[in-house]
Amino acid sequence: MLEIRGLNAGYGEVQVLWDVSLRVEKGEIVSLIGANGAGKTTTLRSVMGIVKPFRGEIVFNGRDITGLPTHRIVRMGLSLVPEGRHLFPKMTVMDNLRMGAYAVDGSKYRDLLERVFQIFPVLKERKDQLASTLSGGEQQMLAIARGLMSDPQVLMLDEPSLGLAPKIVKRVMKVVSEIREEGVTILLVEQNAKISLEISDRGYVLETGRVVLEGGSEELLRNEHVRRAYLGLM
Ligand code: ATP
């Protein structure tokens, strides 16, 4: 469904990604794990057309989308939940959701809203509250819900566990699994390798801008390098 082939990208003169290749099949949850600064966010930004690649291709549903404008990529069915959420804090929950749906028409909007409120009942309860008044976990839920409001085929999540208590992280990961059950394919970027690999089918490990390991999630959880570098185990 989504394939990144030989992606080289960066900022100005600084190259961050070196020949990154990965693929996400329909219906999968795929993890991209790596430490701070490994290039995970840059990979997602390249897919969304926010960062223009130096070289390489990004193919979505058989179409080359490399370098297309972001709004077109969103309309084609890709959505990004950014690191740090980037909500509109002075707007209500409802208005934040509406912002996510800028590319969908009226009748579709109502269906999407209903689906999102089914997945996140707490957002329905809080629909008239300002986003800034929500707890950290609720804000992350709202960021994911807003990402779903563009009706994506592939939802990409950038470190949804960041800054959340372990109990809340578990709840967020459960929701990510439920979203996959609903038919949305997921690319999950995480520093927290354990929780990410536990819910995914396959994973890639990114180190200083290069994919150094890939495989089934269970295999990666058993891998000695992953255990030592990312799980704090010997
Ligand atoms: P994090 O967990 O911190 O988000 P990451 O794996 O997502 O890490 P990136 O955010 O992609 O990593 O950053 C990769 C490298 O690119 C880092 O060295 C970072 O300093 C650099 N970088 C990121 N954004 C920019 C930018 N806008 N301009 C210049 N360099 C940048």
Residues whose N, C-alpha, C, O or C-beta is under 5 A from the ligand:
A	BS01	ATP	Y11 V16 A35 N36 G37 A38 G39 K40 T41 T42
